[in-house]
Amino acid sequence: MTKRWVVFLFGCVAYALFLVSFLYAVGFVGGFGVPTALDGPAAEGVATALAVDGLLLALFALQHSIMARPWFKALATRVVPSAAERSLYVLASSVALLLLFWQWRPIGGTVWALESPAARAAMHLVFAAGWATVLVTTFLINHFDLFGLRQVWLFLKGRAYTPLRFTTPGPYRHVRHPLYVGWLLAFWATPTMTAAHLFFAAMTTAYILIAIRFEERDLEDLHGAPYAEYRRRVPMLVPRPGAKAPPVPAPPHAALR
């Protein structure tokens, strides 16, 4: 029973750290309410800032990609209980994000700056819609399973874990990755685009497009023909007129995983 409680508390700590990193990310990208932000005047040379920022983004991308692969999960569950594997992933992702926030180097410079109050307000609305999409989408596919709490709760209760049912709720019937659409809106929608913000948005977009390929390969291996048909019928990120998945089994998705 002690082991079950330790695993459960580990999952709760990992989830709490996720909440901290998620809320901080909103302020970090939006430039409000937190000590460090994506934008700002350059504090050192551009080459140094780009090198540091690139390394931080690469570290996050590698952690996210490697720990999401089935072979790594198999290795990890030799060390930690399988119920804690997702929480371990969430914890490592949050630590990588917080490190990025802490060590990020602004570059200065303005790529674009909207002057119209209406245009600036519209950008802020799109920014908020992006974060809302990310959050709402996690609940559509089972927020607590996605961030490991369901797994550790079932372990605490001595019940076997059952994978999520293969469904296409809401926006998943129109695009395969609405969660990533939310991230892209949040990262690109800004009334003032600085050099550092552009670098961040471009690099994370490149990572998302690469990560989708790995994720979809794993999903097709796991679900077979149903996912292949879903992938054939439904666009990846941009809705297409007439393209819509039927309300039949389709995949759960993972946040930037």
Secondary structure as a PSIPRED ss2 file (coil, helix, strand):
# PSIPRED VFORMAT (PSIPRED V4.0)

   1 M C   1.000  0.000  0.000
   2 T H   0.000  1.000  0.000
   3 K H   0.000  1.000  0.000
   4 R H   0.000  1.000  0.000
   5 W H   0.000  1.000  0.000
   6 V H   0.000  1.000  0.000
   7 V H   0.000  1.000  0.000
   8 F H   0.000  1.000  0.000
   9 L H   0.000  1.000  0.000
  10 F H   0.000  1.000  0.000
  11 G H   0.000  1.000  0.000
  12 C H   0.000  1.000  0.000
  13 V H   0.000  1.000  0.000
  14 A H   0.000  1.000  0.000
  15 Y H   0.000  1.000  0.000
  16 A H   0.000  1.000  0.000
  17 L H   0.000  1.000  0.000
  18 F H   0.000  1.000  0.000
  19 L H   0.000  1.000  0.000
  20 V H   0.000  1.000  0.000
  21 S H   0.000  1.000  0.000
  22 F H   0.000  1.000  0.000
  23 L H   0.000  1.000  0.000
  24 Y H   0.000  1.000  0.000
  25 A H   0.000  1.000  0.000
  26 V H   0.000  1.000  0.000
  27 G H   0.000  1.000  0.000
  28 F H   0.000  1.000  0.000
  29 V H   0.000  1.000  0.000
  30 G H   0.000  1.000  0.000
  31 G C   1.000  0.000  0.000
  32 F C   1.000  0.000  0.000
  33 G C   1.000  0.000  0.000
  34 V C   1.000  0.000  0.000
  35 P C   1.000  0.000  0.000
  36 T C   1.000  0.000  0.000
  37 A C   1.000  0.000  0.000
  38 L C   1.000  0.000  0.000
  39 D C   1.000  0.000  0.000
  40 G C   1.000  0.000  0.000
  41 P C   1.000  0.000  0.000
  42 A C   1.000  0.000  0.000
  43 A C   1.000  0.000  0.000
  44 E C   1.000  0.000  0.000
  45 G C   1.000  0.000  0.000
  46 V H   0.000  1.000  0.000
  47 A H   0.000  1.000  0.000
  48 T H   0.000  1.000  0.000
  49 A H   0.000  1.000  0.000
  50 L H   0.000  1.000  0.000
  51 A H   0.000  1.000  0.000
  52 V H   0.000  1.000  0.000
  53 D H   0.000  1.000  0.000
  54 G H   0.000  1.000  0.000
  55 L H   0.000  1.000  0.000
  56 L H   0.000  1.000  0.000
  57 L H   0.000  1.000  0.000
  58 A H   0.000  1.000  0.000
  59 L H   0.000  1.000  0.000
  60 F H   0.000  1.000  0.000
  61 A H   0.000  1.000  0.000
  62 L H   0.000  1.000  0.000
  63 Q H   0.000  1.000  0.000
  64 H H   0.000  1.000  0.000
  65 S H   0.000  1.000  0.000
  66 I H   0.000  1.000  0.000
  67 M H   0.000  1.000  0.000
  68 A H   0.000  1.000  0.000
  69 R C   1.000  0.000  0.000
  70 P H   0.000  1.000  0.000
  71 W H   0.000  1.000  0.000
  72 F H   0.000  1.000  0.000
  73 K H   0.000  1.000  0.000
  74 A H   0.000  1.000  0.000
  75 L H   0.000  1.000  0.000
  76 A H   0.000  1.000  0.000
  77 T C   1.000  0.000  0.000
  78 R C   1.000  0.000  0.000
  79 V C   1.000  0.000  0.000
  80 V C   1.000  0.000  0.000
  81 P C   1.000  0.000  0.000
  82 S H   0.000  1.000  0.000
  83 A H   0.000  1.000  0.000
  84 A H   0.000  1.000  0.000
  85 E H   0.000  1.000  0.000
  86 R H   0.000  1.000  0.000
  87 S H   0.000  1.000  0.000
  88 L H   0.000  1.000  0.000
  89 Y H   0.000  1.000  0.000
  90 V H   0.000  1.000  0.000
  91 L H   0.000  1.000  0.000
  92 A H   0.000  1.000  0.000
  93 S H   0.000  1.000  0.000
  94 S H   0.000  1.000  0.000
  95 V H   0.000  1.000  0.000
  96 A H   0.000  1.000  0.000
  97 L H   0.000  1.000  0.000
  98 L H   0.000  1.000  0.000
  99 L H   0.000  1.000  0.000
 100 L H   0.000  1.000  0.000
 101 F H   0.000  1.000  0.000
 102 W H   0.000  1.000  0.000
 103 Q H   0.000  1.000  0.000
 104 W C   1.000  0.000  0.000
 105 R C   1.000  0.000  0.000
 106 P C   1.000  0.000  0.000
 107 I C   1.000  0.000  0.000
 108 G C   1.000  0.000  0.000
 109 G C   1.000  0.000  0.000
 110 T E   0.000  0.000  1.000
 111 V E   0.000  0.000  1.000
 112 W E   0.000  0.000  1.000
 113 A E   0.000  0.000  1.000
 114 L C   1.000  0.000  0.000
 115 E C   1.000  0.000  0.000
 116 S C   1.000  0.000  0.000
 117 P H   0.000  1.000  0.000
 118 A H   0.000  1.000  0.000
 119 A H   0.000  1.000  0.000
 120 R H   0.000  1.000  0.000
 121 A H   0.000  1.000  0.000
 122 A H   0.000  1.000  0.000
 123 M H   0.000  1.000  0.000
 124 H H   0.000  1.000  0.000
 125 L H   0.000  1.000  0.000
 126 V H   0.000  1.000  0.000
 127 F H   0.000  1.000  0.000
 128 A H   0.000  1.000  0.000
 129 A H   0.000  1.000  0.000
 130 G H   0.000  1.000  0.000
 131 W H   0.000  1.000  0.000
 132 A H   0.000  1.000  0.000
 133 T H   0.000  1.000  0.000
 134 V H   0.000  1.000  0.000
 135 L H   0.000  1.000  0.000
 136 V H   0.000  1.000  0.000
 137 T H   0.000  1.000  0.000
 138 T H   0.000  1.000  0.000
 139 F H   0.000  1.000  0.000
 140 L H   0.000  1.000  0.000
 141 I C   1.000  0.000  0.000
 142 N C   1.000  0.000  0.000
 143 H H   0.000  1.000  0.000
 144 F H   0.000  1.000  0.000
 145 D H   0.000  1.000  0.000
 146 L H   0.000  1.000  0.000
 147 F C   1.000  0.000  0.000
 148 G C   1.000  0.000  0.000
 149 L H   0.000  1.000  0.000
 150 R H   0.000  1.000  0.000
 151 Q H   0.000  1.000  0.000
 152 V H   0.000  1.000  0.000
 153 W H   0.000  1.000  0.000
 154 L H   0.000  1.000  0.000
 155 F H   0.000  1.000  0.000
 156 L H   0.000  1.000  0.000
 157 K C   1.000  0.000  0.000
 158 G C   1.000  0.000  0.000
 159 R C   1.000  0.000  0.000
 160 A C   1.000  0.000  0.000
 161 Y C   1.000  0.000  0.000
 162 T C   1.000  0.000  0.000
 163 P C   1.000  0.000  0.000
 164 L C   1.000  0.000  0.000
 165 R C   1.000  0.000  0.000
 166 F C   1.000  0.000  0.000
 167 T C   1.000  0.000  0.000
 168 T C   1.000  0.000  0.000
 169 P C   1.000  0.000  0.000
 170 G H   0.000  1.000  0.000
 171 P H   0.000  1.000  0.000
 172 Y H   0.000  1.000  0.000
 173 R H   0.000  1.000  0.000
 174 H C   1.000  0.000  0.000
 175 V C   1.000  0.000  0.000
 176 R C   1.000  0.000  0.000
 177 H C   1.000  0.000  0.000
 178 P H   0.000  1.000  0.000
 179 L H   0.000  1.000  0.000
 180 Y H   0.000  1.000  0.000
 181 V H   0.000  1.000  0.000
 182 G H   0.000  1.000  0.000
 183 W H   0.000  1.000  0.000
 184 L H   0.000  1.000  0.000
 185 L H   0.000  1.000  0.000
 186 A H   0.000  1.000  0.000
 187 F H   0.000  1.000  0.000
 188 W H   0.000  1.000  0.000
 189 A C   1.000  0.000  0.000
 190 T C   1.000  0.000  0.000
 191 P C   1.000  0.000  0.000
 192 T E   0.000  0.000  1.000
 193 M E   0.000  0.000  1.000
 194 T E   0.000  0.000  1.000
 195 A H   0.000  1.000  0.000
 196 A H   0.000  1.000  0.000
 197 H H   0.000  1.000  0.000
 198 L H   0.000  1.000  0.000
 199 F H   0.000  1.000  0.000
 200 F H   0.000  1.000  0.000
 201 A H   0.000  1.000  0.000
 202 A H   0.000  1.000  0.000
 203 M H   0.000  1.000  0.000
 204 T H   0.000  1.000  0.000
 205 T H   0.000  1.000  0.000
 206 A H   0.000  1.000  0.000
 207 Y H   0.000  1.000  0.000
 208 I H   0.000  1.000  0.000
 209 L H   0.000  1.000  0.000
 210 I H   0.000  1.000  0.000
 211 A H   0.000  1.000  0.000
 212 I H   0.000  1.000  0.000
 213 R H   0.000  1.000  0.000
 214 F H   0.000  1.000  0.000
 215 E H   0.000  1.000  0.000
 216 E H   0.000  1.000  0.000
 217 R H   0.000  1.000  0.000
 218 D H   0.000  1.000  0.000
 219 L H   0.000  1.000  0.000
 220 E H   0.000  1.000  0.000
 221 D H   0.000  1.000  0.000
 222 L H   0.000  1.000  0.000
 223 H H   0.000  1.000  0.000
 224 G C   1.000  0.000  0.000
 225 A H   0.000  1.000  0.000
 226 P H   0.000  1.000  0.000
 227 Y H   0.000  1.000  0.000
 228 A H   0.000  1.000  0.000
 229 E H   0.000  1.000  0.000
 230 Y H   0.000  1.000  0.000
 231 R H   0.000  1.000  0.000
 232 R H   0.000  1.000  0.000
 233 R H   0.000  1.000  0.000
 234 V C   1.000  0.000  0.000
 235 P C   1.000  0.000  0.000
 236 M C   1.000  0.000  0.000
 237 L C   1.000  0.000  0.000
 238 V C   1.000  0.000  0.000
 239 P C   1.000  0.000  0.000
 240 R C   1.000  0.000  0.000
 241 P C   1.000  0.000  0.000
 242 G C   1.000  0.000  0.000
 243 A C   1.000  0.000  0.000
 244 K C   1.000  0.000  0.000
 245 A C   1.000  0.000  0.000
 246 P C   1.000  0.000  0.000
 247 P C   1.000  0.000  0.000
 248 V C   1.000  0.000  0.000
 249 P C   1.000  0.000  0.000
 250 A C   1.000  0.000  0.000
 251 P C   1.000  0.000  0.000
 252 P C   1.000  0.000  0.000
 253 H C   1.000  0.000  0.000
 254 A C   1.000  0.000  0.000
 255 A C   1.000  0.000  0.000
 256 L C   1.000  0.000  0.000
 257 R C   1.000  0.000  0.000
